[in-house]
Amino acid sequence: MEVESKKDVEVAPAIIAVHPDGSSVAVAVGPDLRVFDLRGGSAVSLVDDPAAEPFHKDNIRAIRFGAEGRLFVSAGDDKTLKIWSPHSWRCISTVSSEKRVTAVAVSNDGGFVCFADKFGVVWVVDLDPPLHDKKPMPLLSHYCSIITSLEFSLDGRFILSADRDFKIRVTSFPNKPLNGAHQIQSFCLGHTEFVSCLAFVQGQEFPDSLLLSGSGDSTVRLWDIISGALLHTCEVANKAGLLESDSKEDNHGHAITDLCTVLDGLLVAVAIQSLQGIVLLRCNVSSQTLSVSQVVSVAGEAFIPTCLGSSPSIGNLWMVTGVSSLPGCNYPSLARVRVISGIDVEQEPVVLGDDNIPGGEKLLETLQGTASVDDNAFLAAAEAVKTAMCNLLIKKQYPAENRESRKKTRNDRKLKG
């Protein structure tokens, strides 16, 4: 299948989120938000805020459950953030953003929602009643660098923001966040390409300060966020056999797209742009190292995950692949959901068939849609996501002789003249 190049169409990857207690699963693809109730065995009917524009009007870029599952947040290219109650699946607040939203996070106590925009500003919204007409306040800024991921530390003391300029910022989350966050704890520096995703190593025996990060440089790195020290670097794509050598020439095609901790952080699931499956990393806390445990392949179909999700209480890893607005394709939006069960340090994980997936056929119809899609479409979708990520996050390099002429034609220089 040939895919037309169309610059005015922005594609967005399908994303997935799992409720902390495993009671529901949400998938967003394009402007569509689809939720399935695993306990009730049925699709969820979302009820939007009657005082706002109904549902999202453009690509959803971020979805997130709060730490205890009392809140669910969705946001994206329509410059709108919606806060939902997972109990009733009613939108309890709609917040407008000045720019497109790229990442969201919910404070551990559920009192604040933070979101990052495409200009590099992180905003905070307090959830004290009343919830209507909430105005976001600026919390911190990365100065014109697209923020790719937001996370609260496990103890709630810090908010972490990662960007396309290779850095991770660790900021103290203040007692009065509406007044801004002004104290930087550390910077985690070492990636050589954009940072795409963050995840904390969880578990009672693990320090709260151990952070995992994935990047366009095909590595997963382990950090101590208090000092910003880089503890270990795992060349995941190389170790998984995707790179023939240590050459970095094709690293852009093997970007880490998502991370997800399982088994309380003993294992880390890693999605890579060119891998039909996932890589499982083992985290050794005593030696503070990461190592490849195994590669779990999805056989029989073209399935390159764009997002991962799991629940601490359920031993399943949820995966989704897909894309919105694929040019030249008969399907306006594509989504395919798979589940890996039995993830354990000692045993072999199993990729569940559609008949054995939790929720069965009803879940798949809800989260994927009813249309049957061939493998070629999903391969084209994977390439479209890869191209879109490169165009958005990999900074263009210009020869030295061209830089001065580009500076002279900048819009701000023109205005001054």
C-alpha positions as CSV (number, residue, x, y, z in Angstrom):
1,M,0.0,0.0,0.0
2,E,1.4,3.4,-1.0
3,V,1.1,6.2,1.4
4,E,1.0,9.7,0.1
5,S,3.2,12.4,1.7
6,K,0.9,15.1,2.9
7,K,2.6,17.8,5.0
8,D,-0.7,19.4,6.1
9,V,-1.8,16.2,7.8
10,E,-0.4,15.6,11.3
11,V,-0.5,12.0,12.4
12,A,-0.7,11.0,16.1
13,P,0.1,7.6,17.5
14,A,-2.5,5.5,19.3
15,I,-2.1,5.6,23.0
16,I,-3.3,3.5,25.9
17,A,-3.9,3.8,29.7
18,V,-4.9,1.2,32.3
19,H,-6.7,2.0,35.5
20,P,-4.4,1.3,38.6
21,D,-6.7,-1.4,39.8
22,G,-7.2,-2.9,36.4
23,S,-10.9,-2.1,36.2
24,S,-10.8,-0.3,32.9
25,V,-8.7,0.4,29.8
26,A,-8.7,3.5,27.6
27,V,-7.4,4.0,24.1
28,A,-7.1,7.3,22.3
29,V,-6.5,7.4,18.5
30,G,-7.0,10.7,16.7
31,P,-9.8,12.6,18.4
32,D,-11.5,9.4,19.6
33,L,-11.4,8.4,23.2
34,R,-12.6,4.8,23.8
35,V,-13.0,3.2,27.2
36,F,-13.9,-0.3,28.2
37,D,-15.1,-1.4,31.6
38,L,-13.3,-4.7,32.3
39,R,-15.4,-5.5,35.4
40,G,-18.7,-4.8,33.8
41,G,-17.6,-6.3,30.4
42,S,-19.0,-3.5,28.4
43,A,-18.0,-0.3,26.6
44,V,-18.2,2.9,28.6
45,S,-20.4,5.8,27.4
46,L,-18.6,9.0,28.1
47,V,-20.6,12.0,29.2
48,D,-18.9,15.3,28.4
49,D,-19.0,18.7,30.1
50,P,-22.3,20.4,28.9
51,A,-20.7,23.8,29.3
52,A,-17.8,23.0,26.9
53,E,-17.3,21.9,23.4
54,P,-18.2,18.2,23.3
55,F,-15.3,15.8,23.2
56,H,-12.0,16.4,21.5
57,K,-11.9,18.0,18.1
58,D,-8.3,17.1,17.2
59,N,-5.6,14.5,17.9
60,I,-5.4,13.4,21.5
61,R,-1.7,13.4,22.5
62,A,-1.9,12.3,26.2
63,I,-4.2,10.3,28.5
64,R,-3.5,9.5,32.1
65,F,-5.1,8.0,35.2
66,G,-4.3,9.5,38.5
67,A,-2.2,7.5,41.0
68,E,-5.2,6.1,42.8
69,G,-7.5,6.1,39.7
70,R,-9.8,8.8,41.0
71,L,-9.2,11.0,38.0
72,F,-8.6,10.5,34.3
73,V,-7.2,13.2,32.0
74,S,-7.1,13.6,28.2
75,A,-5.6,16.4,26.2
76,G,-4.1,17.2,22.8
77,D,-4.0,19.2,19.7
78,D,-7.3,21.0,20.2
79,K,-5.7,22.9,23.0
80,T,-8.2,21.4,25.5
81,L,-7.6,19.4,28.6
82,K,-10.5,17.3,29.9
83,I,-10.7,15.9,33.5
84,W,-13.0,12.8,33.9
85,S,-14.3,10.9,36.8
86,P,-13.6,7.2,36.2
87,H,-16.5,6.3,38.5
88,S,-19.2,7.9,36.3
89,W,-17.0,8.6,33.2
90,R,-18.4,12.1,33.2
91,C,-16.2,15.1,32.3
92,I,-16.0,17.2,35.5
93,S,-13.9,20.0,34.1
94,T,-12.7,21.3,30.7
95,V,-9.6,23.5,30.7
96,S,-8.3,25.6,27.8
97,S,-4.7,25.8,26.8
98,E,-2.9,28.5,24.9
99,K,-1.0,26.0,22.9
100,R,-1.3,22.3,21.9
101,V,-0.8,19.9,24.8
102,T,2.0,17.4,24.6
103,A,2.0,15.7,28.1
104,V,-0.1,15.5,31.3
105,A,0.5,14.4,34.9
106,V,-1.7,14.1,38.0
107,S,-0.3,14.9,41.5
108,N,-0.2,11.9,43.8
109,D,-2.9,13.4,46.1
110,G,-5.2,14.1,43.1
111,G,-5.2,17.8,44.0
112,F,-3.5,19.2,40.9
113,V,-3.3,18.4,37.2
114,C,-0.3,19.5,35.2
115,F,0.1,19.7,31.5
116,A,2.8,20.8,29.1
117,D,2.3,22.6,25.9
118,K,4.2,22.6,22.6
119,F,6.0,25.9,23.5
120,G,7.7,24.3,26.5
121,V,5.6,25.6,29.3
122,V,4.2,23.4,32.1
123,W,0.8,24.6,33.5
124,V,-1.0,23.6,36.7
125,V,-4.7,23.4,37.5
126,D,-6.0,23.0,41.0
127,L,-8.9,20.7,41.5
128,D,-10.6,22.5,44.5
129,P,-14.3,23.0,43.9
130,P,-15.9,24.5,42.0
131,L,-14.3,22.8,39.0
132,H,-15.9,24.8,36.2
133,D,-14.1,27.8,34.6
134,K,-10.7,26.7,35.9
135,K,-7.8,28.8,34.7
136,P,-4.3,27.1,34.4
137,M,-1.4,28.9,35.9
138,P,2.2,28.6,34.6
139,L,4.4,26.3,36.8
140,L,7.7,26.2,35.0
141,S,9.2,26.5,31.5
142,H,11.8,24.7,29.2
143,Y,12.1,27.8,27.0
144,C,10.8,26.9,23.6
145,S,11.7,23.2,23.8
146,I,8.8,20.7,23.2
147,I,8.1,18.8,26.4
148,T,7.6,15.1,25.7
149,S,6.9,13.6,29.1
150,L,5.7,14.7,32.6
151,E,5.9,12.6,35.8
152,F,5.5,13.1,39.5
153,S,8.0,11.4,41.7
154,L,6.7,8.5,43.8
155,D,6.8,10.6,47.0
156,G,5.2,13.6,45.3
157,R,8.1,15.9,46.1
158,F,9.2,16.5,42.5
159,I,7.7,17.0,39.1
160,L,9.9,15.8,36.2
161,S,9.8,17.2,32.7
162,A,11.6,15.8,29.7
163,D,12.1,17.5,26.3
164,R,13.3,17.2,22.8
165,D,16.6,18.9,23.7
166,F,17.9,15.8,25.4
167,K,17.4,16.9,29.0
168,I,15.3,15.9,32.0
169,R,14.5,18.6,34.6
170,V,13.7,17.6,38.2
171,T,11.8,20.4,39.9
172,S,10.6,20.6,43.5
173,F,6.8,20.7,43.5
174,P,5.9,23.6,45.8
175,N,3.2,23.7,48.5
176,K,1.5,26.5,46.5
177,P,2.0,25.5,42.9
178,L,-0.3,28.2,41.6
179,N,2.5,30.6,42.4
180,G,5.0,28.7,40.2
181,A,7.8,26.2,40.9
182,H,11.1,28.0,41.3
183,Q,13.5,25.4,42.9
184,I,15.3,23.0,40.5
185,Q,16.6,19.9,42.3
186,S,18.7,18.6,39.4
187,F,19.1,18.0,35.7
188,C,19.6,14.5,34.3
189,L,21.9,15.0,31.3
190,G,23.4,12.3,29.1
191,H,20.9,11.4,26.3
192,T,22.1,12.4,22.8
193,E,18.7,12.7,21.3
194,F,15.2,13.7,22.4
195,V,13.9,12.1,25.6
196,S,10.7,10.3,24.7
197,C,9.4,8.8,27.9
198,L,9.9,8.5,31.7
199,A,9.0,5.9,34.3
200,F,9.9,5.4,38.0
201,V,11.2,2.1,39.3
202,Q,8.5,1.2,41.8
203,G,8.5,-1.2,44.8
204,Q,9.0,-1.0,48.5
205,E,12.6,-2.1,48.4
206,F,13.5,0.5,45.7
207,P,14.6,4.1,46.4
208,D,12.0,6.6,45.4
209,S,14.6,8.4,43.4
210,L,15.3,5.8,40.7
211,L,14.1,7.0,37.3
212,L,14.1,5.4,33.9
213,S,14.2,7.3,30.7
214,G,13.9,6.3,27.0
215,S,15.2,8.3,24.1
216,G,15.6,8.7,20.4
217,D,19.2,7.6,20.9
218,S,17.9,4.0,21.3
219,T,18.9,3.8,25.0
220,V,17.2,3.4,28.3
221,R,19.0,5.1,31.2
222,L,18.8,4.8,34.9
223,W,19.1,7.9,37.1
224,D,19.2,9.1,40.6
225,I,17.0,12.2,40.5
226,I,18.2,13.7,43.7
227,S,21.7,14.3,42.4
228,G,20.9,13.9,38.7
229,A,23.6,11.2,38.4
230,L,23.5,8.8,35.5
231,L,23.7,5.3,37.1
232,H,23.6,3.1,34.0
233,T,23.0,3.2,30.2
234,C,21.5,0.2,28.4
235,E,21.9,0.2,24.6
236,V,18.5,-1.5,24.1
237,A,18.3,-1.5,20.3
238,N,21.8,-2.9,20.0
239,K,21.3,-5.5,22.7
240,A,18.0,-6.6,21.1
241,G,19.7,-7.2,17.8
242,L,18.1,-4.3,16.0
243,L,21.5,-2.7,15.3
244,E,24.3,-4.7,13.8
245,S,27.0,-2.7,15.6
246,D,27.4,0.2,17.9
247,S,27.0,2.5,14.9
248,K,24.5,5.4,15.6
249,E,23.7,5.9,11.9
250,D,20.2,4.3,12.1
251,N,19.4,5.1,15.7
252,H,16.6,7.5,14.6
253,G,14.7,4.4,13.3
254,H,15.0,2.7,16.6
255,A,13.8,5.4,19.0
256,I,12.4,4.2,22.3
257,T,8.7,5.1,22.2
258,D,7.5,4.0,25.6
259,L,8.5,2.4,28.9
260,C,6.4,0.5,31.4
261,T,7.5,-1.1,34.7
262,V,6.0,-4.5,35.7
263,L,6.5,-6.7,38.7
264,D,7.0,-3.6,40.9
265,G,9.9,-2.5,38.7
266,L,11.8,-5.8,38.6
267,L,11.2,-5.8,34.9
268,V,10.8,-2.9,32.5
269,A,8.9,-3.3,29.2
270,V,10.3,-1.2,26.4
271,A,8.7,-0.4,23.0
272,I,11.0,0.5,20.1
273,Q,9.9,2.0,16.8
274,S,11.2,-0.9,14.6
275,L,10.5,-3.9,16.9
276,Q,7.4,-6.1,16.4
277,G,7.1,-6.7,20.1
278,I,8.8,-5.5,23.3
279,V,12.1,-5.8,25.1
280,L,12.0,-6.8,28.8
281,L,14.8,-5.2,30.8
282,R,15.8,-6.4,34.3
283,C,16.6,-3.8,36.9
284,N,19.2,-4.7,39.5
285,V,18.8,-2.2,42.3
286,S,21.8,-3.4,44.3
287,S,24.2,-2.9,41.4
288,Q,22.0,-0.1,39.9
289,T,22.2,-1.6,36.4
290,L,19.9,-2.5,33.6
291,S,20.2,-5.6,31.4
292,V,18.1,-7.2,28.6
293,S,16.1,-10.1,30.0
294,Q,14.4,-11.2,26.8
295,V,12.7,-10.0,23.6
296,V,9.0,-10.9,23.4
297,S,7.9,-11.0,19.8
298,V,4.3,-10.7,18.5
299,A,4.2,-13.4,15.9
300,G,1.8,-13.7,13.0
301,E,1.1,-10.0,12.4
302,A,2.7,-6.6,11.9
303,F,2.5,-5.2,15.4
304,I,4.9,-2.4,16.5
305,P,3.6,-0.9,19.8
306,T,3.2,2.8,20.0
307,C,2.2,2.8,23.7
308,L,2.3,0.5,26.7
309,G,0.2,0.2,29.9
310,S,-0.1,-2.0,32.9
311,S,-1.7,-2.2,36.3
312,P,0.2,-3.0,39.5
313,S,-2.5,-5.3,40.7
314,I,-2.8,-7.3,37.4
315,G,0.1,-9.0,35.8
316,N,-0.8,-8.1,32.2
317,L,1.0,-5.7,29.9
318,W,-1.3,-3.9,27.5
319,M,0.0,-2.7,24.1
320,V,-1.5,-0.6,21.4
321,T,-0.4,0.2,17.9
322,G,-2.0,2.6,15.4
323,V,-2.2,6.1,14.1
324,S,-4.7,8.8,13.3
325,S,-5.3,10.4,9.9
326,L,-3.0,8.2,7.8
327,P,-2.7,9.8,4.4
328,G,-3.6,7.7,1.4
329,C,-5.3,5.1,3.6
330,N,-8.9,4.0,3.5
331,Y,-9.0,3.8,7.3
332,P,-9.2,7.3,9.0
333,S,-7.8,5.9,12.2
334,L,-6.2,2.6,13.1
335,A,-5.8,0.9,16.4
336,R,-4.9,-2.7,17.4
337,V,-4.7,-3.9,21.0
338,R,-2.6,-6.9,22.2
339,V,-1.9,-8.2,25.7
340,I,1.1,-10.0,27.2
341,S,0.4,-12.3,30.2
342,G,2.6,-14.2,32.6
343,I,5.4,-11.6,32.7
344,D,7.8,-12.9,35.3
345,V,11.5,-13.0,36.0
346,E,11.6,-16.8,35.7
347,Q,9.0,-17.8,33.1
348,E,8.2,-17.1,29.5
349,P,5.6,-14.4,28.8
350,V,2.7,-15.3,26.5
351,V,1.1,-13.0,23.9
352,L,-2.6,-13.7,24.3
353,G,-4.7,-14.4,21.3
354,D,-7.9,-12.4,20.7
355,D,-10.0,-15.1,22.2
356,N,-8.1,-15.0,25.5
357,I,-7.7,-11.3,25.9
358,P,-9.5,-9.8,28.9
359,G,-12.8,-8.5,27.8
360,G,-12.7,-10.6,24.6
361,E,-14.4,-9.6,21.4
362,K,-16.4,-6.8,23.0
363,L,-13.2,-5.1,24.3
364,L,-11.6,-5.3,20.9
365,E,-14.6,-3.9,19.1
366,T,-14.7,-1.0,21.6
367,L,-11.0,-0.1,21.5
368,Q,-10.1,-1.0,17.9
369,G,-13.3,-0.4,16.1
370,T,-15.2,-3.0,14.0
371,A,-13.3,-2.6,10.6
372,S,-10.9,-5.3,9.6
373,V,-7.5,-3.9,8.8
374,D,-4.7,-5.7,6.9
375,D,-1.1,-5.8,8.1
376,N,0.1,-3.5,5.3
377,A,-1.9,-0.7,6.8
378,F,-0.3,-1.2,10.2
379,L,3.1,-1.3,8.7
380,A,2.4,2.0,6.9
381,A,1.0,3.4,10.2
382,A,4.3,2.5,12.0
383,E,6.3,4.3,9.3
384,A,4.0,7.3,9.5
385,V,4.5,7.5,13.3
386,K,8.2,7.2,12.9
387,T,8.3,10.0,10.3
388,A,6.1,12.2,12.4
389,M,8.2,11.7,15.5
390,C,11.4,12.5,13.6
391,N,9.9,15.7,12.1
392,L,8.6,16.9,15.4
393,L,11.5,16.0,17.8
394,I,14.7,15.7,15.8
395,K,16.2,19.2,15.5
396,K,17.3,20.1,12.0
397,Q,21.0,20.5,11.5
398,Y,22.2,23.2,9.1
399,P,25.7,23.7,7.6
400,A,27.7,26.5,9.2
401,E,27.7,28.6,6.0
402,N,23.8,28.5,6.1
403,R,23.4,29.6,9.7
404,E,24.2,33.3,9.3
405,S,21.9,33.7,6.3
406,R,19.1,32.0,8.3
407,K,19.7,34.3,11.2
408,K,19.4,37.4,8.9
409,T,16.0,36.2,7.6
410,R,14.5,35.4,11.0
411,N,11.1,37.1,11.6
412,D,12.3,39.0,14.7
413,R,15.2,40.4,12.7
414,K,12.9,41.5,9.9
415,L,10.7,43.4,12.4
416,K,13.7,45.2,14.0
417,G,14.8,46.3,10.5
